Amino acid sequence: MDKSLNPFAVILRPLVTEKGTSLSLANKYLFEVDMRANKPQIKAAVEKAFNVQVTAVNVIVMKGKPRSGRRYGRRATIGSDWKKAVVTLAASDKIELFEGV
């Protein structure tokens, strides 16, 4: 485990999207996580923060938007890369982030 990465600094924010709310019915939750975090760190952080049992973690690196015009590369502020984690919980556990909103 990276010593500079605190377990509470791994999860940046929960992702509240239409797809995320439909996945919550299947006991799967979406989080934006630190780019340096790996699957065991994400699992430990979710278990510690929400007091649940995690069965699986899937990680996706979301690429930033490309520049338009003559220059190539990626935008520095608007479209920088970020990491998304899909966390699957045990059947008996659930995270009540935005229930009833």
C-alpha positions in Angstrom: 0.0 0.0 0.0 1.3 3.4 -0.9 2.3 5.2 2.3 1.3 8.6 1.0 -2.3 7.5 0.3 -4.6 7.7 3.4 -7.5 5.2 3.3 -9.9 8.1 3.7 -8.3 10.0 0.9 -8.9 7.2 -1.6 -12.6 7.9 -2.1 -13.0 11.4 -3.5 -16.8 11.5 -4.0 -19.8 9.2 -4.8 -21.1 9.4 -8.3 -24.8 10.2 -8.5 -25.8 9.4 -12.0 -28.7 7.7 -13.7 -26.6 4.7 -14.4 -25.3 4.7 -10.8 -28.8 4.7 -9.3 -29.8 1.8 -11.5 -26.7 -0.1 -10.4 -27.5 0.5 -6.7 -30.5 -1.9 -7.1 -27.9 -4.6 -7.9 -25.8 -3.7 -4.8 -23.2 -1.9 -7.0 -22.1 1.7 -6.2 -20.0 4.2 -8.2 -17.2 6.3 -6.7 -14.6 8.7 -8.0 -11.3 7.6 -6.6 -7.7 8.8 -6.5 -5.7 8.0 -9.6 -3.0 6.3 -7.5 -5.4 4.0 -5.8 -5.5 0.3 -6.7 -8.3 -2.3 -6.1 -7.2 -3.5 -2.6 -6.9 0.1 -1.4 -10.3 1.0 -2.7 -11.8 -2.1 -1.1 -10.3 -1.3 2.3 -11.4 2.4 2.1 -15.0 1.5 1.3 -15.2 -1.1 4.0 -13.7 1.3 6.6 -15.7 4.3 5.6 -19.2 2.7 5.3 -18.8 -0.4 7.5 -19.8 -2.9 4.8 -18.3 -6.0 3.2 -17.0 -5.5 -0.4 -17.1 -8.6 -2.7 -15.7 -7.0 -5.9 -14.1 -3.8 -7.2 -13.9 -2.8 -10.9 -11.8 0.2 -11.9 -12.2 2.3 -15.0 -9.9 5.2 -16.0 -12.0 7.9 -17.7 -10.1 9.8 -20.3 -10.3 13.5 -20.6 -11.8 15.3 -23.6 -9.4 16.0 -26.5 -8.5 19.5 -27.5 -10.3 21.0 -30.5 -8.5 22.9 -33.2 -4.9 22.6 -34.4 -3.3 21.6 -31.1 -3.2 18.0 -30.0 -3.3 16.5 -26.5 -5.8 16.8 -23.7 -7.3 19.7 -21.9 -5.5 20.5 -18.6 -8.4 21.7 -16.5 -11.8 20.6 -17.9 -11.0 17.2 -19.3 -8.3 15.8 -17.2 -8.3 12.0 -16.6 -10.0 10.6 -13.6 -10.6 7.1 -12.1 -14.0 5.5 -11.5 -14.6 2.5 -9.3 -17.7 0.2 -9.3 -17.9 -1.4 -5.9 -20.0 -4.6 -5.4 -21.3 -5.2 -1.9 -22.4 -8.4 -0.2 -26.1 -9.2 -0.5 -26.8 -8.2 3.1 -25.1 -4.8 2.9 -26.1 -1.5 1.4 -25.0 2.1 1.4 -27.7 4.7 1.9 -26.2 7.7 0.3 -29.1 9.4 -1.4 -32.1 7.2 -0.6 -35.4 8.9 -1.2 -33.9 12.0 -2.9 
